[in-house]
Amino acid sequence: MGDLYAFYEALLTERQRQIIEMYHFDDLSLGEIGQALDISRQAVHDQLRRAGEQLEAYEAALHLREIASRQREAWAMLTESLARLQAYIPETERRQLQERLDRMTETLSSLTGGEANA
């Protein structure tokens, strides 16, 4: 749920986001959430179930989590290969390459919702 939420939270309603965050991130029970929002425990349960189904449907249609995972795997293979080749690259070019890799890592991390090399 956490991964899907990270990719698709903007597509949920404010109420769905609020309930998911209270349940999954604040670790509140269904009853506690219901009390805080002045709705029944069953309504909280239904909202969580529907929001989860929506997140799964978004992933099934858009595949953002899957794409991000493949990008992270490809990035890991690239950085591994470059690490093996660094002994053969002159120092000045190695520094430039490292700076570019660092910038790309930041960009990829922001696009894929996590560490690029994780």
C-alpha positions as CSV (number, residue, x, y, z in Angstrom):
1,M,0.0,0.0,0.0
2,G,2.8,2.4,0.8
3,D,4.5,2.1,-2.6
4,L,1.2,2.5,-4.4
5,Y,0.2,5.4,-2.2
6,A,3.5,7.1,-3.0
7,F,2.9,7.0,-6.7
8,Y,-0.9,7.6,-6.8
9,E,-1.8,9.6,-3.7
10,A,-2.7,12.7,-5.8
11,L,-5.4,10.7,-7.5
12,L,-7.2,9.9,-4.3
13,T,-9.7,12.2,-2.6
14,E,-8.6,14.2,0.4
15,R,-10.7,12.0,2.7
16,Q,-9.1,8.8,1.3
17,R,-5.6,10.2,1.8
18,Q,-6.5,11.3,5.3
19,I,-7.8,7.8,6.2
20,I,-4.9,6.0,4.6
21,E,-2.4,8.2,6.3
22,M,-4.1,7.8,9.7
23,Y,-4.3,4.0,9.3
24,H,-1.0,3.2,7.6
25,F,1.4,6.0,8.8
26,D,-0.1,7.1,12.1
27,D,-1.0,3.5,13.1
28,L,-4.5,4.4,14.3
29,S,-7.1,1.7,14.6
30,L,-10.3,1.8,12.5
31,G,-12.2,2.8,15.6
32,E,-9.8,5.6,16.4
33,I,-10.0,7.0,12.9
34,G,-13.8,6.7,12.9
35,Q,-13.9,8.7,16.2
36,A,-11.5,11.3,14.9
37,L,-13.5,11.8,11.7
38,D,-16.9,11.3,13.2
39,I,-17.8,8.3,11.0
40,S,-18.4,4.6,11.8
41,R,-15.6,2.0,12.0
42,Q,-17.3,0.3,9.1
43,A,-17.2,3.5,7.0
44,V,-13.4,3.7,7.7
45,H,-13.0,0.1,6.7
46,D,-15.0,0.6,3.5
47,Q,-13.0,3.7,2.6
48,L,-9.7,1.9,3.1
49,R,-10.8,-1.1,1.0
50,R,-12.1,1.2,-1.8
51,A,-8.9,3.3,-1.8
52,G,-6.8,0.2,-1.9
53,E,-8.8,-1.1,-4.9
54,Q,-8.4,2.3,-6.6
55,L,-4.6,2.3,-6.1
56,E,-4.4,-1.3,-7.5
57,A,-6.5,-0.2,-10.5
58,Y,-4.2,2.8,-11.1
59,E,-1.2,0.6,-11.1
60,A,-2.8,-2.0,-13.4
61,A,-3.5,0.8,-15.9
62,L,-0.4,3.0,-15.5
63,H,2.3,0.6,-14.2
64,L,4.3,3.4,-12.6
65,R,5.5,1.2,-9.7
66,E,6.6,-1.5,-12.1
67,I,8.4,1.0,-14.4
68,A,10.1,2.6,-11.4
69,S,11.3,-0.8,-10.2
70,R,12.7,-1.7,-13.7
71,Q,14.4,1.7,-13.8
72,R,16.0,1.2,-10.4
73,E,17.3,-2.3,-11.5
74,A,18.7,-0.9,-14.8
75,W,20.4,2.0,-12.8
76,A,21.9,-0.5,-10.4
77,M,23.4,-2.5,-13.3
78,L,24.8,0.7,-14.9
79,T,26.4,2.0,-11.7
80,E,27.9,-1.5,-11.1
81,S,29.4,-1.6,-14.5
82,L,30.8,1.9,-14.2
83,A,32.3,1.1,-10.8
84,R,34.3,-1.8,-12.4
85,L,35.5,0.5,-15.2
86,Q,36.6,3.4,-13.0
87,A,40.2,2.1,-12.8
88,Y,40.5,2.6,-16.5
89,I,39.1,6.1,-16.7
90,P,41.4,9.1,-16.2
91,E,40.9,11.1,-12.9
92,T,39.4,14.2,-14.4
93,E,36.9,12.3,-16.5
94,R,36.1,10.1,-13.5
95,R,35.2,13.2,-11.4
96,Q,33.0,14.5,-14.2
97,L,31.3,11.2,-14.6
98,Q,30.7,10.9,-10.9
99,E,29.1,14.4,-10.8
100,R,26.8,13.5,-13.7
101,L,25.9,10.2,-12.0
102,D,25.1,12.0,-8.8
103,R,22.8,14.4,-10.7
104,M,21.1,11.5,-12.5
105,T,20.7,9.7,-9.2
106,E,18.8,12.6,-7.7
107,T,16.6,12.9,-10.8
108,L,15.8,9.2,-10.9
109,S,15.1,9.1,-7.2
110,S,12.6,11.9,-7.5
111,L,10.9,10.2,-10.5
112,T,10.8,6.7,-9.1
113,G,9.8,7.4,-5.6
114,G,12.9,6.3,-3.7
115,E,16.6,5.7,-3.8
116,A,17.8,5.2,-7.4
117,N,20.3,2.6,-6.3
118,A,18.2,1.0,-3.6
